[in-house]
Amino acid sequence: MAADPLVYLTAGEEKESAMTPSYGLNESAVRKARGLIAARQYVLESDWGDVQPTAAAQNAFLERHSWADYAAWHLGLTAGANDETKARYAFVYGDFRRVHRSALIACVYRASEWRHKAVELAAHDLLQELDAAAS
């Protein structure tokens, strides 16, 4: 008889996996995003799957900017990953010029799906700030 492939969670258990990284909140990214929103540097309607930075765009950005500048576009910091590596930074919220509303929605969704609560809440708060600024 085959093992049951489903995972059943009881109240209070968290969805965890040895393959799921852990993320801390990148406070400098939150500050940068807030500044961009205040300066009205955002895109309200975009298809994030089409406009999110590609690997080539990330590399081009890093050729012209510091790792700190690159990090400031990512709400999550991967626990255990080395600084100044792409693996360290997660949950990108813009296209290296502007905040994208669709990116914040994607961040909220992904972070909540994998229970990265600090990133989820920060992305949610930024989304609310963007919507208030745009109204």
VENWOBEL-V225038 format. One record per backbone hydrogen bond with DSSP energy under -1.0 kcal/mol. CO is the residue of the C=O (numbers start at 0). NH is the residue of the N-H. Records with the same first field share a line. If there is no record, write none. Layout:
CO->NH ; NH
This chain:
9->12
16->19
21->78
23->76
24->26
25->29
26->30
27->31
28->32
29->33
30->34
31->35
32->36
33->37
34->38
35->40
36->39
39->41
40->98
42->100
46->49 ; 50
47->51
53->57
54->58
55->59
56->60
57->61
58->62
60->64
65->69
66->70
67->71
69->72
70->73
72->92
74->25
75->89
76->23
77->80
84->87
85->88
87->77
89->75
90->74
92->99
97->94
98->42
99->103
100->104
101->105
102->106
103->107
104->108
105->109
106->110
107->111
108->112
109->113
110->115
114->116
115->119
116->120
117->121
118->122
119->123
120->124
121->125
122->126
123->127
124->128
125->129
126->130
127->131
128->132
129->133
